[in-house]
Amino acid sequence: MRRFALLLDGGFVAKRLEQRLSRAATAADIDSECARIAQHPALTGHELLRR
């Protein structure tokens, strides 16, 4: 099985989620965003390298 990694700029992600959520992003919010990205059709058949 092929693997993929998500590399995030924490400051950018937190800022964008704060704009979307109208509140400070929590670790759970960031984890949910990573899960949403992992569901993208281009990643079908791939597994996350690390969590």
Contacts in CASP RR format, 6 or more apart in sequence:
PFRMAT RR
TARGET T0000
AUTHOR 0000-0000-0000
METHOD contacts of the structure
MODEL  1
MRRFALLLDGGFVAKRLEQRLSRAATAADIDSECARIAQHPALTGHELLR
R
1 45 0 8 1.000
1 46 0 8 1.000
1 47 0 8 1.000
2 45 0 8 1.000
2 46 0 8 1.000
2 47 0 8 1.000
3 46 0 8 1.000
3 47 0 8 1.000
3 48 0 8 1.000
3 49 0 8 1.000
4 38 0 8 1.000
4 43 0 8 1.000
4 46 0 8 1.000
4 47 0 8 1.000
4 48 0 8 1.000
4 49 0 8 1.000
5 48 0 8 1.000
5 49 0 8 1.000
5 50 0 8 1.000
6 34 0 8 1.000
6 37 0 8 1.000
6 38 0 8 1.000
6 48 0 8 1.000
8 30 0 8 1.000
8 34 0 8 1.000
10 30 0 8 1.000
13 25 0 8 1.000
13 30 0 8 1.000
13 33 0 8 1.000
14 24 0 8 1.000
14 25 0 8 1.000
14 30 0 8 1.000
17 25 0 8 1.000
17 29 0 8 1.000
17 30 0 8 1.000
17 33 0 8 1.000
18 24 0 8 1.000
18 25 0 8 1.000
21 29 0 8 1.000
37 43 0 8 1.000
38 48 0 8 1.000
END
